[in-house]
Amino acid sequence: MSRAGIWLKILGAGIIVSVGGPLFVQSIRPTDEELVKRYNPDLQKRSAEQGEQRAQDFENYVNKLKEWSKSDRSIWFAAKDQQESKQAAMDTQRAKASEDARIQRDEMRKELLGKK
């Protein structure tokens, strides 16, 4: 057999593998609908209920990434800054709630002591 024949066989095998392999994988891969049909009914129901919420969460995350990317700083630093500001707001809110509860307890004590 000549060298040209060997090269043609190698080229043909390469084309078959590089084109046929992905086509084969595509043909045996189940679609999203087929995967959902394989779920048990509870998972199907939960997936249907949470699908819209997950899509909204993903949309919010993408919007945050776009906002962070507009900054001249790294996305990681912008995300960290936002997380720190959220934590500070939560701490402030928690402290305010604690202070309100303390004030309410003091008022209740005063009322109880005043009635005795």
Residue pairs with C-beta under 8 A, 6 or more apart in sequence:
30 38
36 44
36 47
39 47
64 79
64 82
65 75
67 78
68 75
68 78
68 79
68 82
69 75
71 78
